[in-house]
Amino acid sequence: MAASLVISAPASGVGKTTLTLALARAFRQRGLNVQCFKSGPDYIDPAFHAAATGRASVNVDSWAMDGGSIAHLVSRGADADVVLAEGSMGLFDGVAARGVSGTGATADIAEMLGWPVLLVIDPSGQAQTAAAIAAGLRDYRPGVRLAGVVLNRVASPRHEDLVRRALGDAGIAVFGALPRHAEISLPKRHLGLVQAEEQAEIGKLIDEAARFVAEHVDLDAVLRSAAGWSPQPAANGLNVTPPGQRIALARDAAFSFVYPHMLEGWRAAGAEIVPFSPLADEAPDTNADVCWLPGGYPELHAGRIAANARFREGLRAFAETRSVHGECGGYMVLGTALTDADGVRHEMTGLLGLETSFAKRRMHLGYRLATLAAPTPGHRAGARLRGHEFHYSTILAQPDTPLAVVHDATGAVIAETGSRRGHVSGTFFHLIAEDR
């Protein structure tokens, strides 16, 4: 039976990821098996979880996934001693309209699984008000149970004492207080944290975070507050159809945004994944029957991609006879050109007419429900696909046949329809699940 907790906060940027990684490593250093999960659509944090625990982490998402899929995914924690689910945004933050099993809020996962919430509070600029915020979160939704609080970025012992006293008066346990410690801050860029595989010192950074947290947080009290949990047998597995039997998958620093559960679902269905690196000027495997270009940071490597003739020519040759699909950054690379943040225009593969620009950044963020107007690899025409879009590019041209009718979480039609031409298709959203 695993000791299970959800790690959440009142808002983004409070320190959830750093605390999750630190606790995971600290418990692992005690000889415990630790399993992490990520609530919500984030492709970066699970790689950090894996670096901290040595075990693969996956996303669970109440807007896009049904209860059976979530139960199937969390069952991988059956042999763990400790399960930590890192939340996204604030505890109750989701979309206005309910999706498959919830609004995408971290609280949905906490209530669905019966895992209590360890709240990270940053009391900067506050004292007793921090207790009011914690009490409000505790009482907002009866099905969500608060285990206790860890304070982050505490200014001084006096500051800590004021906040601790107020939380004690509210009946809320305080497991520890972390003073400001810039050395364990994780580097960021415009779509979130710099990816784990790009940081050579990530192991040392997590070790330092674990040492720091173990010094200031009562780890035994944290474990005692957790729920004893054993997974129930899932009624069904993931509804994931591989796009082909042998999949050429672009995989490097420019193409790395793909949900771990998707790759696992493909393999579980018997598909073979053959990675290749466009940045190393590699072409897709000619023996593959489909090529998949996930998202990532092509805008940071646009000049190199444009110069890699072997990749571009190999992809064009592949697309003459077989399906090629791109998501977000991968979709942009399938287009005619990409203008980077400095205003330099780079020629892409030209398999689609899409042209995008980062010169004038505009954020596109949110859940997407797409009804396919034509088949895509692994999905029939008319299929309803649930995904998430997050990028800062502007569409300069999208002249090809629309791939889907796409709605946001409120039901409003959006312009980012994706497109198709011949064997090639692409979307701005990253696929999470297909409606059953």
CORNOR-V870058 format. One record per pair of residues at least 24 apart in sequence whose C-alpha atoms are under 7 Angstrom apart, sorted by the first residue. I is the first residue (numbers start at 1). J is the second residue. If there is no record, write none. Layout:
BEGIN
i=I j=J
i=I j=J
END
This chain:
BEGIN
i=1 j=81
i=1 j=228
i=1 j=229
i=1 j=230
i=2 j=80
i=2 j=81
i=2 j=82
i=2 j=83
i=2 j=228
i=2 j=229
i=2 j=230
i=3 j=81
i=3 j=82
i=3 j=83
i=3 j=223
i=3 j=226
i=3 j=227
i=3 j=228
i=3 j=229
i=4 j=82
i=4 j=83
i=4 j=84
i=4 j=115
i=4 j=226
i=4 j=227
i=4 j=228
i=4 j=229
i=5 j=83
i=5 j=84
i=5 j=85
i=5 j=115
i=5 j=116
i=5 j=117
i=5 j=118
i=5 j=226
i=5 j=227
i=6 j=84
i=6 j=85
i=6 j=86
i=6 j=87
i=6 j=110
i=6 j=115
i=6 j=116
i=6 j=117
i=6 j=118
i=7 j=84
i=7 j=85
i=7 j=86
i=7 j=87
i=7 j=117
i=7 j=118
i=7 j=119
i=8 j=86
i=8 j=87
i=8 j=90
i=8 j=91
i=8 j=117
i=8 j=118
i=8 j=119
i=8 j=120
i=9 j=90
i=9 j=91
i=9 j=119
i=9 j=120
i=9 j=121
i=10 j=90
i=10 j=91
i=11 j=89
i=11 j=90
i=12 j=89
i=12 j=90
i=14 j=120
i=14 j=121
i=14 j=122
i=15 j=120
i=16 j=86
i=16 j=120
i=17 j=86
i=20 j=86
i=21 j=49
i=21 j=52
i=21 j=206
i=22 j=206
i=22 j=209
i=22 j=210
i=22 j=213
i=23 j=210
i=24 j=52
i=24 j=53
i=25 j=52
i=25 j=53
i=25 j=207
i=25 j=210
i=26 j=210
i=26 j=214
i=28 j=53
i=32 j=81
i=33 j=80
i=33 j=81
i=33 j=82
i=34 j=80
i=34 j=81
i=34 j=82
i=34 j=83
i=35 j=77
i=35 j=80
i=35 j=82
i=35 j=83
i=35 j=84
i=36 j=83
i=36 j=84
i=36 j=85
i=37 j=84
i=37 j=85
i=37 j=86
i=38 j=85
i=38 j=86
i=38 j=87
i=39 j=85
i=39 j=86
i=39 j=87
i=39 j=88
i=39 j=106
i=40 j=88
i=40 j=104
i=41 j=388
i=43 j=257
i=43 j=258
i=43 j=259
i=44 j=193
i=44 j=195
i=47 j=196
i=48 j=196
i=52 j=206
i=58 j=260
i=58 j=261
i=61 j=104
i=62 j=100
i=62 j=101
i=62 j=102
i=62 j=103
i=62 j=104
i=62 j=108
i=62 j=109
i=63 j=98
i=63 j=99
i=63 j=100
i=63 j=101
i=63 j=102
i=63 j=103
i=63 j=104
i=64 j=99
i=64 j=100
i=64 j=386
i=64 j=432
i=64 j=433
i=65 j=100
i=65 j=101
i=65 j=433
i=66 j=100
i=66 j=101
i=67 j=101
i=68 j=234
i=68 j=235
i=68 j=236
i=68 j=237
i=69 j=236
i=69 j=237
i=69 j=238
i=71 j=234
i=72 j=234
i=72 j=237
i=75 j=231
i=78 j=230
i=78 j=231
i=95 j=409
i=96 j=410
i=97 j=409
i=97 j=410
i=107 j=144
i=110 j=144
i=111 j=143
i=111 j=144
i=115 j=227
i=116 j=144
i=116 j=145
i=116 j=146
i=116 j=147
i=116 j=226
i=116 j=227
i=117 j=145
i=117 j=146
i=117 j=147
i=118 j=146
i=118 j=147
i=118 j=148
i=118 j=149
i=119 j=148
i=119 j=149
i=119 j=150
i=120 j=149
i=120 j=150
i=120 j=151
i=120 j=152
i=121 j=149
i=121 j=150
i=121 j=151
i=121 j=152
i=122 j=151
i=122 j=152
i=122 j=153
i=123 j=154
i=124 j=153
i=124 j=154
i=127 j=159
i=127 j=162
i=127 j=163
i=128 j=162
i=128 j=163
i=128 j=166
i=130 j=163
i=131 j=163
i=131 j=166
i=131 j=167
i=131 j=170
i=135 j=170
i=147 j=225
i=148 j=172
i=148 j=173
i=148 j=174
i=148 j=175
i=149 j=173
i=149 j=174
i=149 j=175
i=150 j=174
i=150 j=175
i=150 j=176
i=150 j=177
i=151 j=176
i=151 j=177
i=151 j=178
i=152 j=177
i=152 j=178
i=152 j=179
i=153 j=178
i=153 j=179
i=153 j=180
i=154 j=178
i=154 j=179
i=154 j=180
i=155 j=179
i=155 j=180
i=175 j=217
i=175 j=218
i=175 j=221
i=175 j=222
i=176 j=216
i=176 j=217
i=176 j=218
i=177 j=216
i=177 j=217
i=178 j=216
i=184 j=208
i=184 j=209
i=238 j=265
i=239 j=433
i=239 j=434
i=239 j=436
i=240 j=265
i=240 j=266
i=240 j=433
i=241 j=266
i=241 j=378
i=242 j=266
i=242 j=269
i=242 j=271
i=242 j=378
i=243 j=290
i=243 j=377
i=243 j=378
i=244 j=271
i=244 j=289
i=244 j=290
i=244 j=377
i=244 j=378
i=245 j=271
i=245 j=272
i=245 j=289
i=246 j=271
i=246 j=272
i=246 j=273
i=246 j=288
i=246 j=289
i=246 j=290
i=247 j=272
i=247 j=273
i=247 j=274
i=247 j=288
i=247 j=289
i=247 j=290
i=247 j=291
i=247 j=292
i=248 j=273
i=248 j=274
i=248 j=275
i=248 j=276
i=248 j=284
i=248 j=285
i=248 j=288
i=248 j=290
i=248 j=291
i=248 j=292
i=249 j=273
i=249 j=274
i=249 j=275
i=249 j=276
i=249 j=291
i=249 j=292
i=249 j=293
i=250 j=275
i=250 j=276
i=250 j=277
i=250 j=278
i=250 j=292
i=250 j=293
i=250 j=294
i=251 j=275
i=251 j=276
i=251 j=277
i=252 j=277
i=252 j=279
i=254 j=296
i=254 j=297
i=254 j=298
i=254 j=301
i=255 j=293
i=255 j=294
i=255 j=295
i=255 j=296
i=255 j=297
i=255 j=330
i=256 j=294
i=256 j=295
i=256 j=296
i=257 j=294
i=257 j=295
i=257 j=296
i=258 j=294
i=258 j=295
i=278 j=305
i=278 j=311
i=279 j=304
i=279 j=305
i=281 j=308
i=281 j=310
i=281 j=311
i=282 j=310
i=282 j=311
i=283 j=310
i=283 j=311
i=283 j=314
i=283 j=315
i=284 j=314
i=284 j=315
i=286 j=318
i=289 j=322
i=290 j=322
i=290 j=323
i=290 j=324
i=291 j=323
i=291 j=324
i=291 j=325
i=292 j=324
i=292 j=325
i=292 j=326
i=293 j=325
i=293 j=326
i=293 j=327
i=293 j=330
i=294 j=326
i=294 j=327
i=294 j=329
i=294 j=330
i=295 j=327
i=295 j=328
i=295 j=329
i=295 j=330
i=296 j=329
i=297 j=329
i=298 j=329
i=299 j=340
i=302 j=346
i=303 j=346
i=306 j=346
i=306 j=347
i=306 j=348
i=312 j=349
i=316 j=351
i=319 j=423
i=319 j=424
i=322 j=423
i=323 j=377
i=323 j=423
i=323 j=424
i=324 j=423
i=324 j=424
i=324 j=425
i=325 j=424
i=325 j=425
i=325 j=426
i=326 j=425
i=326 j=426
i=326 j=427
i=327 j=426
i=327 j=427
i=327 j=428
i=327 j=429
i=327 j=430
i=328 j=427
i=328 j=428
i=328 j=429
i=328 j=430
i=331 j=426
i=331 j=427
i=331 j=428
i=332 j=356
i=351 j=424
i=352 j=400
i=352 j=421
i=353 j=398
i=353 j=399
i=353 j=400
i=354 j=397
i=354 j=398
i=354 j=399
i=355 j=395
i=355 j=396
i=355 j=397
i=355 j=398
i=356 j=393
i=356 j=394
i=356 j=395
i=356 j=396
i=357 j=393
i=357 j=394
i=357 j=395
i=357 j=396
i=358 j=392
i=358 j=393
i=358 j=394
i=361 j=392
i=361 j=393
i=361 j=394
i=362 j=392
i=362 j=393
i=362 j=394
i=363 j=391
i=363 j=392
i=364 j=389
i=364 j=390
i=364 j=391
i=364 j=392
i=365 j=389
i=365 j=390
i=365 j=391
i=366 j=390
i=366 j=408
i=367 j=408
i=367 j=409
i=368 j=406
i=368 j=407
i=368 j=408
i=368 j=409
i=368 j=429
i=369 j=406
i=369 j=407
i=369 j=408
i=370 j=404
i=370 j=405
i=370 j=406
i=370 j=407
i=371 j=404
i=371 j=405
i=371 j=406
i=372 j=403
i=372 j=404
i=372 j=405
i=373 j=403
i=373 j=404
i=374 j=403
i=384 j=434
i=384 j=435
i=385 j=431
i=385 j=433
i=385 j=434
i=385 j=435
i=386 j=431
i=386 j=432
i=386 j=433
i=386 j=434
i=387 j=429
i=387 j=430
i=387 j=431
i=387 j=432
i=387 j=433
i=388 j=429
i=388 j=430
i=388 j=431
i=389 j=428
i=389 j=429
i=389 j=430
END
